[in-house]
Amino acid sequence: MLLGLFAALTLASVVYNAATAGSVKPATALYAGPFVRVDGKLVAYRRWGASGTPIVLLGGFIVPSSVWNGVGARLGRDHRVFALDLPPFGYTERRGPYTLRGWIDLVRGFETRFDLHHAVLVGHSLGAAVVVADALWHPADSKGIVLLDGDAISAGGAPSWVSKLLVGPWFTSVYRIATSSDWIFRRGLSSAYPRHPPFTREFLEEWERPFKVQGTLDAFRSMLQYGIQGFQLAQLREVRVPALVLWGAHDTVDSVSAGRRSAHALQAPFHLLASAGHLSMLAAPRAIARTVDSFAALRQARNGQSVGPNQAARPNVRVRARLERPVRIRASRRAALPDQAKR
């Protein structure tokens, strides 16, 4: 009886996988670009602005670069801004290694490709560990780092036997069903984005579509062994690059207290973003852009470099005052959805 049921379910899973195989496509078939080839890997990115301080935006776990549209457009008025899809997220080609070293090599190769020198790196969630890694391993090349809703602290990975269990047609079926479910994404996004406007089909598709890129399932399986990649607080204390920590006041994914601990270890200002959750770049794009802009302006002023026309009107003393003490930044209660969803 049980054997017959198992056989029937396995057959149904195989049939379902065959029927949905056409939904799995190369990244170039799912995203119009732009792309750039870095060390043989096709990297998806977005960009804003033509001059000014280079700023590189790095998303977190399963976060596509489209979330940076609101922040990037505002920062692009005075800066050269790039948002990268770190693999295996977004639309960058699924080629490992999916490690901090691998991501740092990708970011540095990208910076070389676009001639970006002494960029300000902004890392969200998992991306916070990437910007800290860059500050630790290549301090002379960084102008400053910003941690957004990410404490850069590591946690253990799953036992090696777990990835061996996640094979076969059943796991593939579950993965495809889950990553195509509007209900699942609505629940997850609602938790990370409190007080959000209604989620449109276009907005949900921005999150679901990257899971259909070829190689994503295998990449996620391989990442299990690494756990949550990052550092220990003692290592954060060794960072000598200027840093800033921004945090959604209602973040339930990473606690506010964790952000405060990392800010203290980095000797960095800690700013709360009122009304924002874990996806604070969606809830508070203006506040984040304004604070990162001030951080970049202060770094330029201290390095004796020129600033953009809009930045030049701001006295340095005001910029310094805003960044050298913790402040509470109020975000608009309902950000405009078109800025979030457009590609």
N, C-alpha and C positions, 0 to 999 in steps of 0.2 A: 504493500500500500504506500508506505513512505517512499520507497524507491521509485515507484511509478509516478508519484507526485513530484519528486525531485527531477526525474527525467522530463516530465511535462513542462515544468517551470524552466528548466535549462533550455529546452527546445524553444519555448516562447521567447526566452531572452535572446537566443541566437537569431530568431526571426526578427525581433524588434531591432536588434543591432544592425542587421542587414538592411532593414527598411529605413533606418535613420543614418546610415553611413554617409549619405550624400550631404548631410549637414556639416560634416567635418571637412574643412577646406584650408588651403594655404592662407596665411595672413593677408596677402595681397588681394585675395578674392573677397575679403571681409572688410577691409579698410582701404580707402583710396589713397592714403598716405598723408604727409610725406614719409619716406623711408630713406635711410642712408646705410651703406654697408660699412661696418666697423669690424676689423679683424675677421673678415669673412662672414660675419653675421649680419642679417638684415634687421636693422633697428628702426622701430616706429617712433616717431616723435611729433611734437607740435611746437610752434614757435611764434613769438610776438616781438615786435620792436626791431629796430635796425641799428641802434647805437646805444652807448652807455655801458654800465657795468654788466658783465655777463652773469646771469642768474640761471641756475639749473634746478628744476623741480623734479623730485623723485617720489613716486607714489609708494603706497604700502602694499600689503598682501592682497591680491586680487583686485587692486584699485587701478582702473584704466586712466590714462593721461587726460582723458576728457574732463575729469573732475577739476582740472586746473584752469579751465577756460575763463572763469570769472577773475581769478587771481592773475593769470598770465596776461590777460588783456589790459588790466590796470597797470601792472608793472611794466608792460611793454611801452608805455608812454615815455619812459625815461631810461629803459634798460633793454639789453638783448636777452630775451627770456626763452628758455627751451624746457619742455617737459618730455621726459623719456619714459617709455614703457620698459621697465626692468623685466626680463624674462624669468618665469614663464607667464607673466601677466600682460594685459593689453595685447598688442599685435606684433611685438618683436618676435623674431624667429625663435622657435623652441630648440635652442642648443645650449647645453650647460657649459661649465658647471654652474649650478644655482646656489652659489655660495657668496659670502661677502667678498672674497678675493675675485671671484668671477665678475661680480657686479661692479667692483671698483675698476677692474681692467676695462670693462665696457664703458663706464663713465669717462675714464681718462682717455680712452680711444676716441670717444665721441667729442670730448673737448679738443683734442688734437685735430680731429677732422674739421671742426668749425673754428679753429684758431681761437679758442676761449682760454684766456690766461687769467689766473687768480679769480676764479668765479666764486660767487656766493652760492653755496649748496643748501637747498631746502629739502629736507627729507620728512615724509609723512609716515608715521607708524613704523613698519619694517624699514622704510627708507631712512628713518632717523639713524638706525645702526649703520647704514651705508655712509652717511655723511660723517658720522663719528669715525668710521674706519678711514675715510679719506683724510680727516684731520690728524689722526694718529700716525698713519703710514706715510703721508705726503704733506706735512705741515707747511712747508715752504711754498706750496702751490695753491693754497687756499686763502681766500680773503676773509672768509667767515662761514659759519654753519648755522643753520636754523633747524631745530627739532620741532616738528609739528605733530602733536598727539602721539609721540613715540618716545619711549625712555631709553632706547638703544641697549636694553639689558637682555641677556641671553637666557634661554630656558632649554631644558633637555629635549632630545629628540625621542621618537618612538623606537621601541626595540626593533632590531633588524627583521625579526620574523613577521612584523605587522605588514610590511610592504609585500611580503611573499603571499600573504593571504588575500591582498587586494588585486587579484588576477581573475581571469576567466570572464565569461560572458555576463555573469550576474553583476559584477562590479561595474563593467562598462555600461550596462543598462541603467543601473542606479545613478551613475554619474550623469548620463545624458538626460534622464528624467529630471533629476534635481536641478541641473544647470539650465534647464529650459522652463522651469516653473516660475511663473510670475508671483505666485503666492509665497514661495520661499524667498525670493529676492525682496518682495515688499516687506516681509517680516524682518529680514536682516537689515535692510536699508533703514527701515523705520527706527530700529534700535540705535543705529549709528548716526542717524540724522533726525533728531527730535524736532518737533515743530516745523516739519517740512511741508511744502506745498504738495498738492496732489501729484502722485507719480504718474506720468504719462507713459504710454506704450513705448514711445521713442526713448524716454529716459531709462526705462527698464532694459530695453534692447541694448543700450550702451554698456550695460553691465553683463548681460547674458552672452552677447555675441563673442567676446574674446575667448570664452570657454570652448568655442567651436573651432579654434585654430588647431591645425594638425600638430600632434605631439603634446598637447596640454595635459591630457590624462597621465601619460607616462612621466611627464615632468613633475607633476604633483606627487606621484608615487615616489619618485626618486628624492624629493625634498623631505620626505618624512624623517629620514635618518638624521637630518641636520637640526630638527626642532626649530625653535625661535632663535634665529641667529643674532648675535650681538656681543656685548661685553659685560664686565663686572664694574661696579661703581668705582673700585680702585683704579681701573683702567681709564675711566672717564676723568678721573682727577689728573691724569697725565696729559690731557689735551691742552695744548698751548695756543690753539687757534681761537679767535673771538667767537663766542657762541651766544645763541638766543633760544629760549624755549617758549613756545606758544602752545596753549592747551584749551580744548573745549571744556567749559565749566560743567557740562553735563555728559562728559565722556564716560560711558559705561563699559567700554572695551579695555581701555587702559586708564587706571585710576589717576585722579588729579594728584594724589599723594606720590605716586610713582614719578610723575613729571617733576614735582618739586624736588624729590631726592636727586634726580639726574641733573636738574638745574643747579642744585647746591654743589654737586660733585664737579660740575663743569665751571663753577663760579660764574654762572650766566644769569641774566635777568629772566624772571619767570612771569609770563603774561597770561592771564585767563581771558578767554573769549566768551563773553556772556551769551547765553542762549544757544551756544554751539555744542554739538556732541563730538563723536570721534571723527566724522567727516566734516571738520570745521571749515574746510575750504569751500564747501557748498553753502554752509550757513552764514559764514562771515568773510566773503571774498574781499570786501572793501577794507575791513579791519586788518586782515592778514597782509594784503598788498601794501597798505599804508605803513604798517610796522616793519615789514621787510624792506620797503623803500627807505625808511629812516635808518635802518640798520646798515644798508648798503651805503647810504650817504655819509654816515658817520665813519665807516671804514675808508671811504674815499678821502674824506677830509683829513683823517689822521695819516693817510699815506701821501697826502699832498697832491692828490689827483683832482682833475676837473670833474664837476658834477653836471647833471643835465639842467636844462633851463628851468624846469619846474622845481627841481631840488635847490637851485641856487637861491631861490627866494626865501628859503627857510633858514633862519639863523642857526648856526651850529650848536649854540648853547641850548636851544629848544630841543633839537634832535638828541643831544646828549642826555638831557633831563628825562626825555621820554624812554630812553633805553637803559638807563643805569639804575632805575628802581622799578620794582614790579608794579604794574598797573592793571586795572580791570577794564577790558575793552568790550564795549557793548555792540553786539551784532544786531542787524535788523532781524525781526522776528520771522519774517517770511521772505527769503531771497527769491528773486525772479527765476522761474524754472527755465526759460529759454537760455539764459546764460549757463545753466548747469548742463543742459542736455545737448546743446549744439556741438558739433564736432569741429 
